[in-house]
C-alpha cells in the first residue's frame, strides 16, 4: 500500500528560486540570468565540436519515504525525452539506518552521443529540498546495454535519476537527465511526499565552457581497448584545468595529474587493468575536488569584489555628502565675497581702461618715433648721397669710397677724398651717437697677406681723418677685410676696380639700425689702424695693382 498526498506525475518546470531552497547549496556554475528561463537545446559548432548552451532548469520527481521495515519495495525507471527507450527497476530496502538500492537498467546508449564531453552515467538521489547526492557510476555490465548497480545511502526520503556526465565524481548533476524513477502501482511501498523533489541542474555544456571563463576543451577520442575510467580521468583533468584549477587549486590538480600519468603508463604497458582503473578513479576524484575548490574561490573573489564595490560606493556617498556640505559653505562664502568682487571688478575695469588708453598713447608715440626715425634715416641717406654713393641695407647706410680716392698702391687719401670725407664728417656731426664702421676691401690680385694689410691701412687712414674732423673716436671702428666680400667679378678690370673700395657703414638708434658685421656677424676680427709714425715703411710700392 502507498499513500498519496500529492500529484505523482512527472512535471518539468522552470524554477525561479532553486538556489533559495533551505537544504541545497546553490549551483556555483549557474549564471544569475539563467534562473527562471526555459531550457534551450540548440548547439553551436566550435572547431567542429558542438557546444550546447542550455540554461539552468528545474525538474520535479516524486520523492518516496522508505520507512524502516523488514521487507523491501520496488520502484520503476522510465527514460526521458532524451533517451525514451531506457527503462529499469530497482529493489529498495531501508534497514539498520541505511537504505540499500539494487537497480537494473537497459537501453543506456554510450553517453558521448550527447556531446564529446560526456563519457558516463551517474545515479543520483534527490532529497525533497532538492539536494543531490551522487550514489555512483552506472557502467555497462553485459549485452544489450544492460547495466546493474547496487548502492547504499543514509537518506530515507528521496527520488532517483540518472544523468549523463563527463566523469563519475561530479558533485552536481548535469541537465542531461536520461532516466528518473516512477511509482509502480500496488508494488511501491512507502509514502509519496506531497512536495515533489526539486533539483537544480547544470547548464548543458557547462563542463566544456567552464562557466564562460576559459576556452572550450579538446574533445576526448576514446580507444575502446582502454578502460572507460581512463577517459573519464582525462576529461576530468581537462575540465579542472579549463576551470582555472592550476591557479586556484594547484596542489590538488597536481595530484590528479600524477594519478592520471600513472594510469596512462599502466594502460600503455597493459600490465594491470584493475590498477589502471584505480589510478584513473583517483585522478577523477582529485580533479573534481580541484574544480570545486576553484569554483568556490572564484565565487569568493566575486563576492569580495562586490563587497569592495559596495564599500567603495558607501565611501563615495559619504564623500559626496561631505563635498555637498563643503560646496554649500563655499557658496555662502562666495556670496559674501561677491559684493567685494564686483567692486574690485569695477576698479579693475577702470584701471584696464586707463591701461588701454596708455597703451594706445604709447603705440601712437612708438609709431611717431618710428616715422621720425625713418624720416631721419632717409634724410641722412639723401645728404650722404650728395657726397658719395650711399645705399640702404639691413646693416645700415653704406657709403662707398672707390679706390680712385687713394694714391696708387697706397692708403694715402687724395685731396678729393679728404674733401668728400670732410663733408661726410659735417653731416655726421648733426646726428649724434651714430656708429660708423670703416671697412676696407681689395681685389684678388696679390697675396692674401698684402691685400689684408692694405685694406686695414686704408680703413685706418679714413678713420683717423674722420676723427681729425671732430667725429667722436669711440663711435668709429676700422676693419680690413682684404679680398673677401667682393661686390663684382674679379675676372675683369671693371669688376676688380669695384672691389677695391672703402665702405662707411652708418648705424645707430637714431636711424633705427643696430651695428652688425658683414653677413650679419663678425667674420674677421677688426684690426686697429697703424699709428702715423709706423706707416712710412708700409707705403713702399708693391708689384700688384690695388
C-alpha positions in Angstrom: 0.0 0.0 0.0 1.1 3.5 -0.7 -0.3 6.8 0.5 -0.6 9.7 -2.0 -0.6 13.2 -0.7 0.2 14.9 -4.0 0.4 14.5 -7.7 2.8 11.7 -8.6 3.0 12.5 -12.3 6.3 13.9 -13.7 6.5 17.6 -14.1 9.1 19.6 -16.0 9.2 23.1 -14.5 11.4 26.1 -14.8 12.5 27.0 -11.3 12.9 30.7 -10.4 14.2 30.2 -6.9 16.1 26.9 -6.8 19.1 28.5 -5.0 16.9 29.6 -2.2 15.9 26.1 -1.0 17.0 25.6 2.5 19.0 22.4 2.3 20.5 22.9 -1.1 23.8 24.7 -1.9 23.5 27.0 -4.9 24.9 25.7 -8.2 28.2 27.6 -8.4 28.3 27.4 -12.2 24.8 28.8 -12.7 24.5 32.4 -14.0 22.0 34.8 -12.5 20.2 35.4 -15.8 19.7 31.7 -16.3 17.2 31.4 -13.4 13.6 31.2 -14.4 14.3 30.8 -18.2 13.2 28.0 -20.4 15.9 25.5 -21.4 17.5 25.7 -24.8 18.9 22.8 -26.8 20.5 24.5 -29.8 24.1 23.5 -30.4 26.8 25.9 -31.5 29.7 24.5 -33.6 33.2 25.4 -32.4 36.1 23.9 -34.3 33.8 21.1 -35.4 32.6 20.4 -31.8 29.0 21.0 -30.7 28.8 23.2 -27.6 25.3 23.3 -26.1 24.1 26.3 -24.2 21.1 25.3 -22.1 20.0 27.5 -19.2 19.6 26.0 -15.7 16.3 24.2 -15.4 14.3 22.5 -12.7 12.6 19.2 -12.7 10.1 17.6 -10.3 10.1 13.9 -9.4 8.1 12.0 -6.7 10.2 11.6 -3.5 9.4 8.4 -1.8 9.7 8.0 2.0 11.1 4.5 2.5 10.1 3.7 6.1 12.2 1.4 8.1 10.8 -2.1 7.6 11.8 -5.7 7.3 10.8 -6.1 3.7 11.9 -4.4 0.5 9.8 -2.5 -2.1 10.1 -2.0 -5.8 10.2 1.1 -8.0 10.5 1.5 -11.8 12.5 3.8 -14.0 11.5 5.4 -17.3 13.5 7.2 -19.9 13.1 10.9 -20.5 12.6 12.5 -23.9 16.4 12.4 -24.3 16.5 8.6 -24.0 12.9 7.3 -24.4 13.9 3.7 -24.8 15.7 3.5 -21.5 14.0 1.8 -18.6 14.7 -0.1 -15.4 13.6 -1.4 -12.0 15.1 -1.2 -8.5 14.6 -3.0 -5.2 14.8 -0.6 -2.2 15.2 -1.8 1.4 15.6 0.5 4.4 17.4 -1.3 7.3 19.8 -0.5 10.1 20.0 3.2 9.4 20.9 2.6 5.7 18.9 2.3 2.5 20.0 -0.3 0.0 19.3 0.1 -3.7 19.7 -2.7 -6.2 18.9 -1.3 -9.7 18.9 -2.8 -13.2 18.8 -0.7 -16.3 18.8 -1.2 -20.1 18.8 1.0 -23.1 21.6 3.3 -21.9 23.4 4.1 -25.1 27.0 5.4 -25.0 27.0 8.8 -23.1 29.1 10.6 -25.7 26.2 10.6 -28.0 25.0 13.7 -26.1 28.3 15.5 -26.7 32.0 14.8 -26.6 32.4 16.0 -23.0 30.0 13.2 -21.7 31.5 9.8 -21.1 29.5 8.0 -18.4 26.2 7.9 -16.4 25.7 8.7 -12.7 22.8 7.6 -10.4 21.6 10.5 -8.1 19.4 10.6 -5.0 17.5 13.9 -4.8 16.0 15.0 -1.4 12.6 16.8 -1.3 14.6 20.0 -0.7 16.5 19.5 -4.0 19.9 18.4 -2.6 21.6 15.9 -5.0 23.7 13.0 -3.7 26.0 11.1 -6.1 25.2 7.4 -5.5 27.6 6.0 -8.0 28.6 5.4 -11.6 26.3 3.3 -13.9 28.7 1.2 -16.1 27.7 -1.3 -18.8 27.9 -4.9 -17.5 26.5 -7.0 -20.3 25.0 -7.2 -23.7 22.1 -5.1 -25.0 23.3 -2.1 -22.9 22.2 -3.7 -19.7 23.5 -2.2 -16.5 23.4 -3.2 -12.9 24.3 -1.2 -9.8 24.0 -1.8 -6.0 24.5 1.2 -3.7 23.5 2.3 -0.2 22.5 5.7 1.1 21.9 7.2 4.6 18.9 9.1 3.1 15.3 7.8 3.9 13.2 10.1 1.6 14.5 10.7 -1.9 13.9 10.4 -5.7 16.3 8.7 -8.2 17.5 10.0 -11.5 20.3 9.1 -14.0 22.3 11.8 -15.8 25.0 11.8 -18.5 28.2 13.2 -17.0 31.9 13.8 -18.1 33.1 11.6 -15.2 31.8 9.7 -12.2 32.9 12.1 -9.4 30.7 15.1 -10.2 29.0 16.8 -7.3 26.1 18.4 -9.2 24.0 16.7 -11.8 24.0 17.9 -15.4 20.7 18.8 -17.1 21.0 15.6 -19.3 18.5 13.6 -17.3 18.0 10.4 -19.2 16.2 8.2 -16.6 14.1 9.0 -13.5 12.1 6.9 -11.0 8.3 6.3 -11.2 5.9 4.7 -8.8 4.7 1.2 -9.5 1.0 0.8 -8.7 0.5 -1.8 -5.8 4.2 -2.6 -5.7 5.9 0.6 -4.4 5.6 0.6 -0.6 6.1 3.9 1.2 4.7 7.4 1.4 4.8 9.7 -1.6 5.7 13.2 -0.3 3.2 15.8 -1.1 6.1 18.1 -2.1 7.8 16.8 -5.2 11.7 16.8 -5.2 13.1 19.9 -6.9 16.7 19.8 -8.1 18.8 22.3 -9.9 20.7 21.1 -13.0 23.9 22.4 -14.5 23.5 24.0 -17.9 24.3 21.7 -20.7 27.9 22.2 -21.9 28.9 23.8 -18.6 31.9 21.5 -18.3 33.1 22.3 -21.8 32.7 26.1 -21.4 33.6 26.1 -17.7 31.2 28.9 -16.9 32.4 31.1 -19.7 35.8 31.8 -18.1 38.0 29.7 -20.3 38.2 28.2 -23.7 36.4 25.0 -24.9 38.2 21.8 -24.1 39.7 19.4 -26.6 37.3 16.5 -27.1 38.3 13.1 -25.8 38.7 10.5 -28.6 38.2 7.1 -27.0 40.1 3.9 -27.8 37.7 1.1 -26.9 40.7 -1.1 -25.9 41.4 1.1 -22.8 39.1 1.4 -19.8 36.4 4.0 -19.8 37.6 5.2 -16.4 40.9 6.3 -18.1 39.0 8.7 -20.5 36.9 10.0 -17.6 40.1 10.8 -15.9 41.5 12.7 -18.9 38.2 14.5 -19.2 38.1 15.4 -15.5 41.7 16.8 -15.6 40.9 18.9 -18.7 37.8 20.3 -17.2 39.6 21.2 -14.0 42.4 22.9 -15.9 39.8 24.9 -18.0 38.1 26.0 -14.8 41.3 27.6 -13.6 42.4 24.9 -11.1 46.1 25.5 -12.0 45.8 28.9 -10.4 43.4 28.2 -7.5 43.9 24.6 -6.6 47.4 23.8 -8.0 48.3 21.1 -5.4 45.1 19.2 -5.9 45.4 19.4 -9.7 49.0 18.1 -9.5 47.8 15.1 -7.5 45.2 14.4 -10.2 47.7 14.7 -13.0 50.1 12.4 -11.2 47.4 9.8 -10.8 46.4 10.2 -14.5 50.0 9.7 -15.6 50.3 6.5 -13.6 47.1 5.3 -15.1 48.2 6.1 -18.6 51.6 4.4 -18.1 49.9 1.2 -16.9 47.5 1.3 -19.8 50.3 1.6 -22.3 52.0 -1.5 -20.8 48.7 -3.4 -20.4 50.1 -4.6 -17.1 47.2 -4.4 -14.7 43.7 -3.2 -15.8 42.4 -3.0 -12.2 45.3 -0.9 -11.0 44.9 1.3 -14.1 41.2 1.9 -13.2 42.2 2.6 -9.6 44.6 5.4 -10.6 42.1 6.7 -13.1 39.3 7.0 -10.5 41.8 8.7 -8.1 42.6 11.2 -10.8 38.8 11.9 -11.4 38.2 12.4 -7.7 41.1 14.8 -7.3 40.2 16.7 -10.5 36.6 17.2 -9.3 37.9 18.4 -5.9 40.2 20.9 -7.7 37.3 22.1 -9.9 35.0 22.7 -6.9 37.8 24.4 -4.9 38.4 26.7 -8.0 34.7 27.5 -8.4 34.3 28.4 -4.7 37.5 30.5 -4.7 36.2 32.3 -7.8 32.9 32.8 -6.2 34.7 34.2 -3.1 36.7 36.5 -5.3 33.5 37.8 -6.9 31.8 38.2 -3.6 34.8 40.1 -2.3 34.8 42.3 -5.3 31.1 43.0 -4.8 31.7 43.8 -1.2 34.5 46.1 -2.0 32.4 47.8 -4.7 29.6 48.3 -2.1 32.1 49.7 0.4 33.6 52.0 -2.2 30.0 53.1 -3.1 29.3 53.9 0.5 32.6 55.8 0.9 31.8 57.6 -2.3 28.3 58.5 -1.0 29.8 59.8 2.3 32.4 61.8 0.4 29.7 63.2 -1.9 27.7 64.3 1.2 30.8 65.9 2.7 31.6 67.5 -0.7 28.0 68.8 -0.8 28.3 70.4 2.7 31.6 71.9 1.8 30.1 73.2 -1.5 27.3 74.8 0.4 29.8 76.5 2.8 31.8 77.6 -0.2 28.7 79.0 -1.8 27.9 81.0 1.3 31.5 82.3 1.4 31.3 83.1 -2.3 28.1 85.1 -1.8 29.8 87.1 1.0 32.7 87.9 -1.3 30.6 88.6 -4.4 30.0 92.2 -3.5 33.7 92.7 -2.8 34.5 91.1 -6.2 32.0 93.2 -8.0 33.5 96.4 -6.5 37.0 95.1 -7.3 35.9 94.3 -10.8 34.7 97.9 -11.3 38.0 99.2 -10.1 39.8 96.8 -12.3 37.8 97.8 -15.3 38.6 101.4 -14.7 42.3 100.6 -14.4 42.0 98.5 -17.5 40.5 101.4 -19.5 43.4 103.6 -18.2 45.9 101.0 -19.3 44.3 100.7 -22.7 44.4 104.4 -23.1 48.1 104.5 -22.0 48.8 101.6 -24.4 47.2 103.4 -27.3 49.1 106.5 -26.4 52.4 104.5 -26.3 51.6 102.9 -29.6 50.9 106.2 -31.2 54.2 107.6 -29.7 56.1 104.5 -31.0 54.6 104.9 -34.4 55.5 108.6 -34.4 59.1 107.7 -33.2 59.4 105.1 -35.9 58.2 107.5 -38.5 60.7 110.1 -37.3 63.4 107.6 -37.3 62.6 106.5 -40.9 62.5 110.2 -41.9 65.8 110.9 -40.3 67.4 107.8 -42.0 66.0 108.9 -45.3 67.3 112.4 -44.8 70.7 111.2 -43.8 70.8 109.0 -46.8 70.0 111.9 -49.2 72.6 114.1 -47.6 75.4 111.4 -47.8 74.3 110.6 -51.4 75.1 114.1 -52.4 78.8 113.5 -51.4 79.4 109.8 -52.0 77.3 106.9 -53.4 75.1 105.7 -50.5 72.6 102.8 -50.3 70.4 101.5 -47.5 70.8 97.9 -46.3 69.9 95.7 -43.4 73.2 96.6 -41.8 72.7 100.4 -42.2 73.6 103.1 -44.7 76.7 102.1 -46.7 78.8 104.9 -48.1 81.1 103.6 -50.8 84.6 105.2 -51.4 86.2 103.8 -54.6 90.0 103.2 -54.8 90.4 106.3 -57.0 90.3 108.4 -53.8 93.6 106.8 -52.8 97.2 107.0 -54.3 98.3 104.1 -56.3 99.1 101.0 -54.1 98.9 103.3 -51.1 96.5 104.2 -48.4 97.2 107.9 -48.6 94.0 109.9 -49.2 93.9 112.1 -52.2 92.7 115.7 -51.8 89.4 114.9 -53.4 88.9 112.1 -50.8 89.7 114.5 -48.0 87.2 117.0 -49.3 84.5 114.4 -49.5 85.2 113.0 -46.1 85.2 116.4 -44.6 81.6 116.9 -45.9 80.7 113.4 -44.6 82.0 114.5 -41.2 80.0 117.6 -41.2 76.8 115.6 -42.0 77.5 113.0 -39.2 78.1 115.7 -36.6 74.4 116.7 -37.0 73.4 113.2 -35.9 75.0 112.4 -32.5 75.6 108.9 -31.2 75.7 107.3 -34.7 78.1 104.4 -35.2 80.5 104.3 -38.1 82.2 101.1 -39.3 85.0 101.8 -41.8 85.6 98.7 -43.8 88.5 98.2 -46.3 88.4 95.8 -49.3 90.7 94.9 -52.2 90.5 92.7 -55.3 92.1 89.3 -55.6 95.3 90.4 -57.2 98.3 89.8 -54.9 98.9 87.7 -51.8 96.3 87.4 -49.1 98.7 89.0 -46.6 99.4 92.0 -48.8 95.7 92.6 -49.5 94.7 92.2 -45.9 97.3 94.7 -44.7 96.5 97.3 -47.5 92.7 97.1 -46.6 93.5 97.6 -42.9 95.7 100.6 -43.7 93.1 102.3 -46.0 90.3 101.7 -43.4 92.6 103.1 -40.7 93.5 106.2 -42.7 89.8 107.0 -43.3 89.1 106.6 -39.6 91.9 108.9 -38.5 90.9 111.5 -40.9 87.2 111.5 -39.7 88.4 111.8 -36.1 90.5 114.8 -37.2 87.3 116.3 -38.5 85.7 116.1 -34.9 83.9 112.8 -35.3 84.0 111.1 -31.9 86.7 108.5 -31.7 84.6 106.0 -29.7 81.9 105.9 -32.4 84.3 104.9 -35.2 85.8 101.5 -35.9 88.1 100.4 -38.7 88.4 96.9 -40.1 90.2 95.4 -43.1 88.6 92.5 -44.9 91.2 92.1 -47.7 89.8 90.4 -50.8 86.8 88.9 -49.0 83.2 90.0 -49.7 83.6 91.1 -53.4 80.7 93.0 -54.9 81.7 92.3 -58.5 83.5 89.7 -60.6 87.3 89.9 -60.2 87.9 88.5 -63.7 87.6 91.9 -65.3 89.3 95.2 -64.7 86.0 96.9 -64.1 85.0 94.3 -61.5 88.3 94.5 -59.7 88.0 98.3 -59.6 84.6 98.0 -57.9 86.0 95.5 -55.3 88.9 97.9 -54.4 86.9 100.1 -52.1 86.4 101.5 -48.6 82.8 101.4 -47.2 81.4 103.5 -44.4 78.6 101.6 -42.7 76.4 104.1 -40.7 74.1 102.6 -38.0 72.7 103.5 -34.6 69.4 104.0 -32.7 68.9 107.5 -34.3 68.2 105.8 -37.6 66.8 102.6 -36.2 69.5 100.2 -37.2 71.9 98.2 -34.9 75.6 97.8 -35.7 76.4 94.4 -37.4 79.4 92.9 -39.2 79.2 91.9 -42.9 76.9 88.9 -43.3 75.2 89.7 -40.0 78.1 88.6 -37.8 81.7 89.3 -37.3 83.8 87.4 -39.9 87.2 89.0 -39.4 88.4 90.3 -36.1 88.8 94.1 -36.5 92.5 95.2 -36.6 93.4 98.7 -35.3 94.8 101.2 -37.7 98.6 101.7 -37.7 100.0 104.7 -35.9 101.2 107.5 -38.2 104.9 107.0 -37.2 104.8 103.4 -38.4 103.2 104.0 -41.8 106.2 105.2 -43.8 107.7 101.7 -44.1 104.4 100.4 -45.3 104.0 102.9 -48.2 106.5 101.3 -50.5 105.1 100.4 -53.9 104.2 96.7 -54.4 104.0 94.8 -57.6 100.3 94.0 -57.5 98.0 96.8 -58.5 95.4 97.7 -55.8 
